[in-house]
Structures are given as C-alpha cells and as structure tokens.
C-alpha cells in the first residue's frame, strides 16, 4: 500500500479518518507491506497484509480469514 492512499481512504463503517500504523515497509519503493489502519471515531482496526489494506467490516473480515 502506498502512503498516498491515506489521503483518500476513510473508515468504511463511519467514514472517519484512518490512522496508519506501519510494521513493515519496503525501503526502495516506500510500499507499506504490513501494518494496520485505525479509526478513532468507531475504534475499528483494519489490517494491512502483503501491501493490501483489508477494509471489510469486521463481521465479514472474520469469515474470510
């Protein structure tokens, strides 16, 4: 996931702003490989795995894991 995406991403549950937490980043590309997105408004956390943010609602996300 590119950091620039943060400008357009919003929480799918409440449309609140998301905060980025980075666990692993590719230095040469600046690509976020692993981390999470957090919404303070509704207190939901969305994982980023293999560079892809999973913005499914929590009840749907658990079914797909």
PQR file with spaces between the fields and no chain letter, atoms N, CA, C, O and H, PARSE charges and radii, in Angstrom:
ATOM       1  N    UNK     1       0.842   -1.166    0.000 -0.4000 1.5000
ATOM       2  CA   UNK     1       0.000    0.000    0.000 -0.0000 2.0000
ATOM       3  C    UNK     1       0.895    1.240    0.000  0.5500 1.7000
ATOM       4  O    UNK     1       1.878    1.292    0.740 -0.5500 1.4000
ATOM       5  N    UNK     2       0.577    2.197   -0.790 -0.4000 1.5000
ATOM       6  CA   UNK     2       1.316    3.460   -0.835 -0.0000 2.0000
ATOM       7  C    UNK     2       0.764    4.431    0.221  0.5500 1.7000
ATOM       8  O    UNK     2      -0.442    4.473    0.465 -0.5500 1.4000
ATOM       9  H    UNK     2      -0.221    2.155   -1.391  0.4000 1.0000
ATOM      10  N    UNK     3       1.650    5.199    0.833 -0.4000 1.5000
ATOM      11  CA   UNK     3       1.238    6.198    1.826 -0.0000 2.0000
ATOM      12  C    UNK     3       0.251    7.217    1.253  0.5500 1.7000
ATOM      13  O    UNK     3      -0.600    7.742    1.970 -0.5500 1.4000
ATOM      14  H    UNK     3       2.629    5.165    0.635  0.4000 1.0000
ATOM      15  N    UNK     4       0.377    7.489   -0.049 -0.4000 1.5000
ATOM      16  CA   UNK     4      -0.507    8.472   -0.689 -0.0000 2.0000
ATOM      17  C    UNK     4      -1.984    8.072   -0.591  0.5500 1.7000
ATOM      18  O    UNK     4      -2.867    8.927   -0.652 -0.5500 1.4000
ATOM      19  H    UNK     4       1.068    7.062   -0.631  0.4000 1.0000
ATOM      20  N    UNK     5      -2.244    6.776   -0.440 -0.4000 1.5000
ATOM      21  CA   UNK     5      -3.633    6.313   -0.312 -0.0000 2.0000
ATOM      22  C    UNK     5      -4.322    6.878    0.920  0.5500 1.7000
ATOM      23  O    UNK     5      -5.548    6.978    0.954 -0.5500 1.4000
ATOM      24  H    UNK     5      -1.526    6.081   -0.391  0.4000 1.0000
ATOM      25  N    UNK     6      -3.548    7.246    1.928 -0.4000 1.5000
ATOM      26  CA   UNK     6      -4.121    7.772    3.167 -0.0000 2.0000
ATOM      27  C    UNK     6      -4.944    9.036    2.920  0.5500 1.7000
ATOM      28  O    UNK     6      -5.848    9.351    3.695 -0.5500 1.4000
ATOM      29  H    UNK     6      -2.551    7.165    1.901  0.4000 1.0000
ATOM      30  N    UNK     7      -4.634    9.759    1.843 -0.4000 1.5000
ATOM      31  CA   UNK     7      -5.365   10.977    1.518 -0.0000 2.0000
ATOM      32  C    UNK     7      -6.804   10.698    1.101  0.5500 1.7000
ATOM      33  O    UNK     7      -7.673   11.554    1.267 -0.5500 1.4000
ATOM      34  H    UNK     7      -3.900    9.503    1.214  0.4000 1.0000
ATOM      35  N    UNK     8      -7.064    9.504    0.558 -0.4000 1.5000
ATOM      36  CA   UNK     8      -8.407    9.206    0.057 -0.0000 2.0000
ATOM      37  C    UNK     8      -9.140    8.125    0.853  0.5500 1.7000
ATOM      38  O    UNK     8     -10.351    7.966    0.699 -0.5500 1.4000
ATOM      39  H    UNK     8      -6.358    8.809    0.423  0.4000 1.0000
ATOM      40  N    UNK     9      -8.423    7.379    1.704 -0.4000 1.5000
ATOM      41  CA   UNK     9      -9.071    6.313    2.465 -0.0000 2.0000
ATOM      42  C    UNK     9      -9.870    6.872    3.632  0.5500 1.7000
ATOM      43  O    UNK     9      -9.475    7.851    4.265 -0.5500 1.4000
ATOM      44  H    UNK     9      -7.440    7.509    1.829  0.4000 1.0000
ATOM      45  N    UNK    10     -10.998    6.233    3.903 -0.4000 1.5000
ATOM      46  CA   UNK    10     -11.830    6.575    5.058 -0.0000 2.0000
ATOM      47  C    UNK    10     -12.364    5.271    5.640  0.5500 1.7000
ATOM      48  O    UNK    10     -12.410    4.251    4.954 -0.5500 1.4000
ATOM      49  H    UNK    10     -11.320    5.438    3.389  0.4000 1.0000
ATOM      50  N    UNK    11     -12.757    5.309    6.884 -0.4000 1.5000
ATOM      51  CA   UNK    11     -13.321    4.133    7.539 -0.0000 2.0000
ATOM      52  C    UNK    11     -14.612    3.726    6.818  0.5500 1.7000
ATOM      53  O    UNK    11     -15.498    4.558    6.623 -0.5500 1.4000
ATOM      54  H    UNK    11     -12.719    6.138    7.442  0.4000 1.0000
ATOM      55  N    UNK    12     -14.722    2.461    6.424 -0.4000 1.5000
ATOM      56  CA   UNK    12     -15.937    2.015    5.733 -0.0000 2.0000
ATOM      57  C    UNK    12     -17.158    1.946    6.650  0.5500 1.7000
ATOM      58  O    UNK    12     -18.289    1.908    6.166 -0.5500 1.4000
ATOM      59  H    UNK    12     -14.003    1.785    6.582  0.4000 1.0000
ATOM      60  N    UNK    13     -16.946    1.930    7.952 -0.4000 1.5000
ATOM      61  CA   UNK    13     -18.058    1.835    8.899 -0.0000 2.0000
ATOM      62  C    UNK    13     -18.687    3.209    9.189  0.5500 1.7000
ATOM      63  O    UNK    13     -19.909    3.357    9.174 -0.5500 1.4000
ATOM      64  H    UNK    13     -16.027    1.961    8.345  0.4000 1.0000
ATOM      65  N    UNK    14     -17.829    4.212    9.453 -0.4000 1.5000
ATOM      66  CA   UNK    14     -18.352    5.512    9.893 -0.0000 2.0000
ATOM      67  C    UNK    14     -17.857    6.686    9.055  0.5500 1.7000
ATOM      68  O    UNK    14     -18.244    7.829    9.297 -0.5500 1.4000
ATOM      69  H    UNK    14     -16.836    4.091    9.465  0.4000 1.0000
ATOM      70  N    UNK    15     -17.005    6.411    8.073 -0.4000 1.5000
ATOM      71  CA   UNK    15     -16.412    7.428    7.194 -0.0000 2.0000
ATOM      72  C    UNK    15     -15.418    8.339    7.912  0.5500 1.7000
ATOM      73  O    UNK    15     -15.074    9.407    7.405 -0.5500 1.4000
ATOM      74  H    UNK    15     -16.691    5.482    7.876  0.4000 1.0000
ATOM      75  N    UNK    16     -14.956    7.919    9.091 -0.4000 1.5000
ATOM      76  CA   UNK    16     -13.976    8.692    9.853 -0.0000 2.0000
ATOM      77  C    UNK    16     -12.578    8.588    9.254  0.5500 1.7000
ATOM      78  O    UNK    16     -12.322    7.745    8.395 -0.5500 1.4000
ATOM      79  H    UNK    16     -15.235    7.051    9.503  0.4000 1.0000
ATOM      80  N    UNK    17     -11.678    9.451    9.713 -0.4000 1.5000
ATOM      81  CA   UNK    17     -10.291    9.425    9.277 -0.0000 2.0000
ATOM      82  C    UNK    17      -9.586    8.200    9.840  0.5500 1.7000
ATOM      83  O    UNK    17      -9.885    7.751   10.947 -0.5500 1.4000
ATOM      84  H    UNK    17     -11.886   10.137   10.411  0.4000 1.0000
ATOM      85  N    UNK    18      -8.647    7.664    9.070 -0.4000 1.5000
ATOM      86  CA   UNK    18      -7.876    6.497    9.481 -0.0000 2.0000
ATOM      87  C    UNK    18      -6.452    6.905    9.829  0.5500 1.7000
ATOM      88  O    UNK    18      -5.868    7.781    9.190 -0.5500 1.4000
ATOM      89  H    UNK    18      -8.404    8.029    8.171  0.4000 1.0000
ATOM      90  N    UNK    19      -5.901    6.253   10.858 -0.4000 1.5000
ATOM      91  CA   UNK    19      -4.512    6.462   11.257 -0.0000 2.0000
ATOM      92  C    UNK    19      -3.707    5.246   10.831  0.5500 1.7000
ATOM      93  O    UNK    19      -4.153    4.109   10.988 -0.5500 1.4000
ATOM      94  H    UNK    19      -6.376    5.541   11.376  0.4000 1.0000
ATOM      95  N    UNK    20      -2.531    5.487   10.295 -0.4000 1.5000
ATOM      96  CA   UNK    20      -1.672    4.423    9.787 -0.0000 2.0000
ATOM      97  C    UNK    20      -0.656    4.000   10.832  0.5500 1.7000
ATOM      98  O    UNK    20       0.001    4.836   11.454 -0.5500 1.4000
ATOM      99  H    UNK    20      -2.169    6.410   10.168  0.4000 1.0000
ATOM     100  N    UNK    21      -0.534    2.685   11.018 -0.4000 1.5000
ATOM     101  CA   UNK    21       0.495    2.109   11.869 -0.0000 2.0000
ATOM     102  C    UNK    21       1.283    1.124   11.006  0.5500 1.7000
ATOM     103  O    UNK    21       0.721    0.150   10.503 -0.5500 1.4000
ATOM     104  H    UNK    21      -1.068    2.007   10.513  0.4000 1.0000
ATOM     105  N    UNK    22       2.587    1.375   10.832 -0.4000 1.5000
ATOM     106  CA   UNK    22       3.412    0.567    9.935 -0.0000 2.0000
ATOM     107  C    UNK    22       4.251   -0.424   10.743  0.5500 1.7000
ATOM     108  O    UNK    22       4.946   -0.040   11.683 -0.5500 1.4000
ATOM     109  H    UNK    22       3.044    2.166   11.241  0.4000 1.0000
ATOM     110  N    UNK    23       4.177   -1.702   10.366 -0.4000 1.5000
ATOM     111  CA   UNK    23       5.013   -2.736   10.972 -0.0000 2.0000
ATOM     112  C    UNK    23       6.175   -3.104   10.053  0.5500 1.7000
ATOM     113  O    UNK    23       7.277   -3.390   10.521 -0.5500 1.4000
ATOM     114  H    UNK    23       3.612   -2.014    9.602  0.4000 1.0000
ATOM     115  N    UNK    24       5.923   -3.095    8.743 -0.4000 1.5000
ATOM     116  CA   UNK    24       6.964   -3.460    7.774 -0.0000 2.0000
ATOM     117  C    UNK    24       6.776   -2.621    6.518  0.5500 1.7000
ATOM     118  O    UNK    24       5.665   -2.463    6.012 -0.5500 1.4000
ATOM     119  H    UNK    24       5.027   -2.863    8.363  0.4000 1.0000
ATOM     120  N    UNK    25       7.903   -2.081    6.025 -0.4000 1.5000
ATOM     121  CA   UNK    25       7.861   -1.223    4.839 -0.0000 2.0000
ATOM     122  C    UNK    25       9.032   -1.561    3.929  0.5500 1.7000
ATOM     123  O    UNK    25      10.144   -1.792    4.403 -0.5500 1.4000
ATOM     124  H    UNK    25       8.806   -2.209    6.436  0.4000 1.0000
ATOM     125  N    UNK    26       8.784   -1.591    2.613 -0.4000 1.5000
ATOM     126  CA   UNK    26       9.856   -1.801    1.634 -0.0000 2.0000
ATOM     127  C    UNK    26      10.555   -0.470    1.424  0.5500 1.7000
ATOM     128  O    UNK    26       9.936    0.496    0.980 -0.5500 1.4000
ATOM     129  H    UNK    26       7.880   -1.403    2.228  0.4000 1.0000
ATOM     130  N    UNK    27      11.845   -0.415    1.742 -0.4000 1.5000
ATOM     131  CA   UNK    27      12.598    0.832    1.668 -0.0000 2.0000
ATOM     132  C    UNK    27      12.675    1.425    0.270  0.5500 1.7000
ATOM     133  O    UNK    27      12.451    2.622    0.088 -0.5500 1.4000
ATOM     134  H    UNK    27      12.348   -1.200    2.103  0.4000 1.0000
ATOM     135  N    UNK    28      12.989    0.596   -0.718 -0.4000 1.5000
ATOM     136  CA   UNK    28      13.222    1.137   -2.055 -0.0000 2.0000
ATOM     137  C    UNK    28      11.965    1.731   -2.692  0.5500 1.7000
ATOM     138  O    UNK    28      12.060    2.697   -3.450 -0.5500 1.4000
ATOM     139  H    UNK    28      13.171   -0.376   -0.571  0.4000 1.0000
ATOM     140  N    UNK    29      10.798    1.174   -2.397 -0.4000 1.5000
ATOM     141  CA   UNK    29       9.561    1.658   -3.009 -0.0000 2.0000
ATOM     142  C    UNK    29       8.722    2.511   -2.056  0.5500 1.7000
ATOM     143  O    UNK    29       7.847    3.255   -2.499 -0.5500 1.4000
ATOM     144  H    UNK    29      10.721    0.390   -1.781  0.4000 1.0000
ATOM     145  N    UNK    30       8.983    2.407   -0.759 -0.4000 1.5000
ATOM     146  CA   UNK    30       8.148    3.106    0.209 -0.0000 2.0000
ATOM     147  C    UNK    30       6.788    2.437    0.361  0.5500 1.7000
ATOM     148  O    UNK    30       5.837    3.044    0.854 -0.5500 1.4000
ATOM     149  H    UNK    30       9.694    1.802   -0.399  0.4000 1.0000
ATOM     150  N    UNK    31       6.706    1.195   -0.063 -0.4000 1.5000
ATOM     151  CA   UNK    31       5.458    0.434   -0.001 -0.0000 2.0000
ATOM     152  C    UNK    31       5.266   -0.131    1.410  0.5500 1.7000
ATOM     153  O    UNK    31       6.180   -0.733    1.974 -0.5500 1.4000
ATOM     154  H    UNK    31       7.479    0.701   -0.464  0.4000 1.0000
ATOM     155  N    UNK    32       4.076    0.067    1.972 -0.4000 1.5000
ATOM     156  CA   UNK    32       3.760   -0.486    3.284 -0.0000 2.0000
ATOM     157  C    UNK    32       3.305   -1.923    3.067  0.5500 1.7000
ATOM     158  O    UNK    32       2.292   -2.169    2.413 -0.5500 1.4000
ATOM     159  H    UNK    32       3.333    0.556    1.514  0.4000 1.0000
ATOM     160  N    UNK    33       4.062   -2.872    3.619 -0.4000 1.5000
ATOM     161  CA   UNK    33       3.805   -4.294    3.415 -0.0000 2.0000
ATOM     162  C    UNK    33       2.894   -4.840    4.509  0.5500 1.7000
ATOM     163  O    UNK    33       1.991   -5.630    4.236 -0.5500 1.4000
ATOM     164  H    UNK    33       4.885   -2.672    4.151  0.4000 1.0000
ATOM     165  N    UNK    34       3.136   -4.412    5.757 -0.4000 1.5000
ATOM     166  CA   UNK    34       2.358   -4.925    6.875 -0.0000 2.0000
ATOM     167  C    UNK    34       2.124   -3.801    7.876  0.5500 1.7000
ATOM     168  O    UNK    34       3.010   -2.988    8.140 -0.5500 1.4000
ATOM     169  H    UNK    34       3.870   -3.770    5.979  0.4000 1.0000
ATOM     170  N    UNK    35       0.923   -3.772    8.422 -0.4000 1.5000
ATOM     171  CA   UNK    35       0.574   -2.759    9.409 -0.0000 2.0000
ATOM     172  C    UNK    35      -0.923   -2.770    9.642  0.5500 1.7000
ATOM     173  O    UNK    35      -1.581   -3.799    9.498 -0.5500 1.4000
ATOM     174  H    UNK    35       0.203   -4.433    8.207  0.4000 1.0000
ATOM     175  N    UNK    36      -1.454   -1.606   10.006 -0.4000 1.5000
ATOM     176  CA   UNK    36      -2.885   -1.519   10.223 -0.0000 2.0000
ATOM     177  C    UNK    36      -3.366   -0.079   10.073  0.5500 1.7000
ATOM     178  O    UNK    36      -2.591    0.875   10.138 -0.5500 1.4000
ATOM     179  H    UNK    36      -0.919   -0.770   10.124  0.4000 1.0000
ATOM     180  N    UNK    37      -4.666    0.037    9.873 -0.4000 1.5000
ATOM     181  CA   UNK    37      -5.340    1.326    9.814 -0.0000 2.0000
ATOM     182  C    UNK    37      -6.319    1.355   10.975  0.5500 1.7000
ATOM     183  O    UNK    37      -7.027    0.377   11.215 -0.5500 1.4000
ATOM     184  H    UNK    37      -5.297   -0.738    9.821  0.4000 1.0000
ATOM     185  N    UNK    38      -6.365    2.470   11.698 -0.4000 1.5000
ATOM     186  CA   UNK    38      -7.209    2.562   12.894 -0.0000 2.0000
ATOM     187  C    UNK    38      -8.118    3.774   12.795  0.5500 1.7000
ATOM     188  O    UNK    38      -7.680    4.860   12.415 -0.5500 1.4000
ATOM     189  H    UNK    38      -5.790    3.265   11.503  0.4000 1.0000
ATOM     190  N    UNK    39      -9.380    3.587   13.136 -0.4000 1.5000
ATOM     191  CA   UNK    39     -10.359    4.676   13.164 -0.0000 2.0000
ATOM     192  C    UNK    39     -10.658    5.018   14.619  0.5500 1.7000
ATOM     193  O    UNK    39     -11.201    4.193   15.354 -0.5500 1.4000
ATOM     194  H    UNK    39      -9.736    2.705   13.444  0.4000 1.0000
ATOM     195  N    UNK    40     -10.307    6.227   15.035 -0.4000 1.5000
ATOM     196  CA   UNK    40     -10.594    6.661   16.412 -0.0000 2.0000
ATOM     197  C    UNK    40     -12.084    6.864   16.644  0.5500 1.7000
ATOM     198  O    UNK    40     -12.577    6.676   17.757 -0.5500 1.4000
ATOM     199  H    UNK    40      -9.866    6.898   14.438  0.4000 1.0000
ATOM     200  N    UNK    41     -12.792    7.244   15.603 -0.4000 1.5000
ATOM     201  CA   UNK    41     -14.220    7.560   15.736 -0.0000 2.0000
ATOM     202  C    UNK    41     -15.041    6.336   16.156  0.5500 1.7000
ATOM     203  O    UNK    41     -15.859    6.424   17.073 -0.5500 1.4000
ATOM     204  H    UNK    41     -12.392    7.397   14.700  0.4000 1.0000
ATOM     205  N    UNK    42     -14.826    5.194   15.489 -0.4000 1.5000
ATOM     206  CA   UNK    42     -15.597    3.988   15.830 -0.0000 2.0000
ATOM     207  C    UNK    42     -14.722    2.880   16.410  0.5500 1.7000
ATOM     208  O    UNK    42     -15.199    1.777   16.677 -0.5500 1.4000
ATOM     209  H    UNK    42     -14.162    5.123   14.744  0.4000 1.0000
ATOM     210  N    UNK    43     -13.427    3.185   16.603 -0.4000 1.5000
ATOM     211  CA   UNK    43     -12.472    2.270   17.236 -0.0000 2.0000
ATOM     212  C    UNK    43     -12.311    0.936   16.512  0.5500 1.7000
ATOM     213  O    UNK    43     -12.113   -0.101   17.146 -0.5500 1.4000
ATOM     214  H    UNK    43     -13.040    4.081   16.386  0.4000 1.0000
ATOM     215  N    UNK    44     -12.397    0.966   15.179 -0.4000 1.5000
ATOM     216  CA   UNK    44     -12.166   -0.238   14.375 -0.0000 2.0000
ATOM     217  C    UNK    44     -10.735   -0.232   13.860  0.5500 1.7000
ATOM     218  O    UNK    44     -10.179    0.823   13.557 -0.5500 1.4000
ATOM     219  H    UNK    44     -12.557    1.808   14.663  0.4000 1.0000
ATOM     220  N    UNK    45     -10.149   -1.410   13.763 -0.4000 1.5000
ATOM     221  CA   UNK    45      -8.804   -1.559   13.227 -0.0000 2.0000
ATOM     222  C    UNK    45      -8.882   -2.469   11.994  0.5500 1.7000
ATOM     223  O    UNK    45      -9.553   -3.501   12.003 -0.5500 1.4000
ATOM     224  H    UNK    45     -10.602   -2.268   14.009  0.4000 1.0000
ATOM     225  N    UNK    46      -8.183   -2.060   10.947 -0.4000 1.5000
ATOM     226  CA   UNK    46      -8.172   -2.791    9.679 -0.0000 2.0000
ATOM     227  C    UNK    46      -6.737   -3.202    9.354  0.5500 1.7000
ATOM     228  O    UNK    46      -5.849   -2.351    9.311 -0.5500 1.4000
ATOM     229  H    UNK    46      -7.637   -1.222   10.941  0.4000 1.0000
ATOM     230  N    UNK    47      -6.501   -4.476    9.128 -0.4000 1.5000
ATOM     231  CA   UNK    47      -5.128   -4.949    8.867 -0.0000 2.0000
ATOM     232  C    UNK    47      -4.641   -4.612    7.460  0.5500 1.7000
ATOM     233  O    UNK    47      -5.429   -4.503    6.521 -0.5500 1.4000
ATOM     234  H    UNK    47      -7.223   -5.168    9.163  0.4000 1.0000
ATOM     235  N    UNK    48      -3.327   -4.452    7.339 -0.4000 1.5000
ATOM     236  CA   UNK    48      -2.657   -4.349    6.040 -0.0000 2.0000
ATOM     237  C    UNK    48      -1.720   -5.542    5.982  0.5500 1.7000
ATOM     238  O    UNK    48      -0.799   -5.656    6.791 -0.5500 1.4000
ATOM     239  H    UNK    48      -2.686   -4.540    8.102  0.4000 1.0000
ATOM     240  N    UNK    49      -1.955   -6.434    5.022 -0.4000 1.5000
ATOM     241  CA   UNK    49      -1.116   -7.620    4.866 -0.0000 2.0000
ATOM     242  C    UNK    49      -0.710   -7.758    3.412  0.5500 1.7000
ATOM     243  O    UNK    49      -1.540   -7.643    2.511 -0.5500 1.4000
ATOM     244  H    UNK    49      -2.703   -6.341    4.364  0.4000 1.0000
ATOM     245  N    UNK    50       0.564   -8.005    3.192 -0.4000 1.5000
ATOM     246  CA   UNK    50       1.126   -8.146    1.851 -0.0000 2.0000
ATOM     247  C    UNK    50       0.820   -6.916    0.992  0.5500 1.7000
ATOM     248  O    UNK    50       0.616   -7.025   -0.217 -0.5500 1.4000
ATOM     249  H    UNK    50       1.239   -8.099    3.924  0.4000 1.0000
ATOM     250  N    UNK    51       0.793   -5.742    1.637 -0.4000 1.5000
ATOM     251  CA   UNK    51       0.589   -4.493    0.923 -0.0000 2.0000
ATOM     252  C    UNK    51      -0.859   -4.149    0.607  0.5500 1.7000
ATOM     253  O    UNK    51      -1.129   -3.152   -0.064 -0.5500 1.4000
ATOM     254  H    UNK    51       0.959   -5.653    2.619  0.4000 1.0000
ATOM     255  N    UNK    52      -1.801   -4.975    1.090 -0.4000 1.5000
ATOM     256  CA   UNK    52      -3.214   -4.772    0.769 -0.0000 2.0000
ATOM     257  C    UNK    52      -4.012   -4.472    2.040  0.5500 1.7000
ATOM     258  O    UNK    52      -4.055   -5.298    2.951 -0.5500 1.4000
ATOM     259  H    UNK    52      -1.582   -5.784    1.635  0.4000 1.0000
ATOM     260  N    UNK    53      -4.647   -3.287    2.109 -0.4000 1.5000
ATOM     261  CA   UNK    53      -5.493   -2.991    3.265 -0.0000 2.0000
ATOM     262  C    UNK    53      -6.819   -3.760    3.159  0.5500 1.7000
ATOM     263  O    UNK    53      -7.465   -3.752    2.112 -0.5500 1.4000
ATOM     264  H    UNK    53      -4.612   -2.615    1.369  0.4000 1.0000
ATOM     265  N    UNK    54      -7.210   -4.414    4.241 -0.4000 1.5000
ATOM     266  CA   UNK    54      -8.469   -5.149    4.282 -0.0000 2.0000
ATOM     267  C    UNK    54      -9.504   -4.254    4.959  0.5500 1.7000
ATOM     268  O    UNK    54      -9.555   -4.170    6.186 -0.5500 1.4000
ATOM     269  H    UNK    54      -6.685   -4.420    5.092  0.4000 1.0000
ATOM     270  N    UNK    55     -10.322   -3.592    4.157 -0.4000 1.5000
ATOM     271  CA   UNK    55     -11.304   -2.649    4.681 -0.0000 2.0000
ATOM     272  C    UNK    55     -12.705   -3.235    4.765  0.5500 1.7000
ATOM     273  O    UNK    55     -13.694   -2.501    4.783 -0.5500 1.4000
ATOM     274  H    UNK    55     -10.281   -3.661    3.160  0.4000 1.0000
ATOM     275  N    UNK    56     -12.785   -4.557    4.816 -0.4000 1.5000
ATOM     276  CA   UNK    56     -14.087   -5.183    5.011 -0.0000 2.0000
ATOM     277  C    UNK    56     -14.571   -4.907    6.434  0.5500 1.7000
ATOM     278  O    UNK    56     -13.754   -4.793    7.347 -0.5500 1.4000
ATOM     279  H    UNK    56     -11.982   -5.153    4.801  0.4000 1.0000
ATOM     280  N    UNK    57     -15.901   -4.796    6.637 -0.4000 1.5000
ATOM     281  CA   UNK    57     -16.406   -4.681    8.001 -0.0000 2.0000
ATOM     282  C    UNK    57     -15.964   -5.883    8.834  0.5500 1.7000
ATOM     283  O    UNK    57     -15.811   -6.981    8.300 -0.5500 1.4000
ATOM     284  H    UNK    57     -16.565   -4.889    5.895  0.4000 1.0000
ATOM     285  N    UNK    58     -15.760   -5.686   10.132 -0.4000 1.5000
ATOM     286  CA   UNK    58     -15.210   -6.754   10.994 -0.0000 2.0000
ATOM     287  C    UNK    58     -15.947   -8.091   10.888  0.5500 1.7000
ATOM     288  O    UNK    58     -15.307   -9.142   10.869 -0.5500 1.4000
ATOM     289  H    UNK    58     -15.885   -4.793   10.566  0.4000 1.0000
ATOM     290  N    UNK    59     -17.257   -8.071   10.820 -0.4000 1.5000
ATOM     291  CA   UNK    59     -18.003   -9.350   10.774 -0.0000 2.0000
ATOM     292  C    UNK    59     -17.746  -10.106    9.470  0.5500 1.7000
ATOM     293  O    UNK    59     -17.761  -11.337    9.473 -0.5500 1.4000
ATOM     294  H    UNK    59     -17.778   -7.217   10.836  0.4000 1.0000
ATOM     295  N    UNK    60     -17.514   -9.420    8.376 -0.4000 1.5000
ATOM     296  CA   UNK    60     -17.194  -10.070    7.106 -0.0000 2.0000
ATOM     297  C    UNK    60     -15.726  -10.481    7.040  0.5500 1.7000
ATOM     298  O    UNK    60     -15.388  -11.490    6.422 -0.5500 1.4000
ATOM     299  H    UNK    60     -17.502   -8.420    8.374  0.4000 1.0000
ATOM     300  N    UNK    61     -14.868   -9.711    7.668 -0.4000 1.5000
ATOM     301  CA   UNK    61     -13.432   -9.986    7.659 -0.0000 2.0000
ATOM     302  C    UNK    61     -13.136  -11.293    8.373  0.5500 1.7000
ATOM     303  O    UNK    61     -12.291  -12.059    7.909 -0.5500 1.4000
ATOM     304  H    UNK    61     -15.143   -8.891    8.170  0.4000 1.0000
ATOM     305  N    UNK    62     -13.793  -11.571    9.471 -0.4000 1.5000
ATOM     306  CA   UNK    62     -13.539  -12.785   10.231 -0.0000 2.0000
ATOM     307  C    UNK    62     -13.948  -14.024    9.461  0.5500 1.7000
ATOM     308  O    UNK    62     -13.331  -15.079    9.614 -0.5500 1.4000
ATOM     309  H    UNK    62     -14.479  -10.949    9.849  0.4000 1.0000
ATOM     310  N    UNK    63     -14.989  -13.914    8.625 -0.4000 1.5000
ATOM     311  CA   UNK    63     -15.415  -15.045    7.817 -0.0000 2.0000
ATOM     312  C    UNK    63     -14.398  -15.376    6.742  0.5500 1.7000
ATOM     313  O    UNK    63     -14.231  -16.542    6.385 -0.5500 1.4000
ATOM     314  H    UNK    63     -15.490  -13.058    8.500  0.4000 1.0000
ATOM     315  N    UNK    64     -13.708  -14.354    6.217 -0.4000 1.5000
ATOM     316  CA   UNK    64     -12.793  -14.580    5.095 -0.0000 2.0000
ATOM     317  C    UNK    64     -11.394  -14.984    5.553  0.5500 1.7000
ATOM     318  O    UNK    64     -10.569  -15.332    4.709 -0.5500 1.4000
ATOM     319  H    UNK    64     -13.844  -13.407    6.508  0.4000 1.0000
ATOM     320  N    UNK    65     -11.092  -14.954    6.841 -0.4000 1.5000
ATOM     321  CA   UNK    65      -9.744  -15.315    7.339 -0.0000 2.0000
ATOM     322  C    UNK    65      -9.584  -16.809    7.447  0.5500 1.7000
ATOM     323  O    UNK    65      -8.523  -17.289    7.846 -0.5500 1.4000
ATOM     324  H    UNK    65     -11.762  -14.671    7.527  0.4000 1.0000
